[in-house]
Amino acid sequence: GNLCRHGYRVVMITNQSCVGKGLISSQKLSAIQTHLQQMLLEEDPEACIHQIYQCTSTKEDNDPRLKPSPGMILEALQDYYGDKEGDFTNEANDDSDDDDDDDDKSLCFFVGDKLSDMEAATHGGIPLRFLVSTGYGSSIMKDHIASQPKTNEALLIDSRAIEPKREEHANLLSVLPFYYVRNLASAVEHILSMTKS
């Protein structure tokens, strides 16, 4: 709800190959997403997900919407801004001048827990990316960071912090820089602190 209260548009960009693989139906996925939104509203009546972009294709389909490809991100930017640049902030300040609005549109935030999230955001031109330690994030960073981020901490991860120790970590260099945070709430707190006027 904090992002919505501050005028942000919140979209979810998600791979759901489980449908493409026949593990669950589209109807079951829709029911899960409805339940997720209900849970959010129970916790915070102002919580919102403005739109969900999902790709149900499998890797074998070579779908440009499937992360790590940026298709869904570019689609969201097109839907909200009519171009491939912008941010998901609402232009709530009607008294701001047009130049400020243009500057605001250079900011867009992406939060994810997988390397494919960071790759999609990078390829989609999202300048500010957050990797959360929940989910898969901690396994990605365990060889690079001595300890997990503290609750309100956002660690800037750049080339000075990364020495790929295994071949699969080489892809990490291609998505730098990004912030490493404990969880979604920490990412939201950091986003709001960065954009305070």
Summary of the structure (lengths in Angstrom):
residues: 197
radius of gyration: 17.2
end to end distance: 19.4
largest distance: 51.7
contacts: 549
relative contact order: 0.13
helix: 40%
strand: 15%
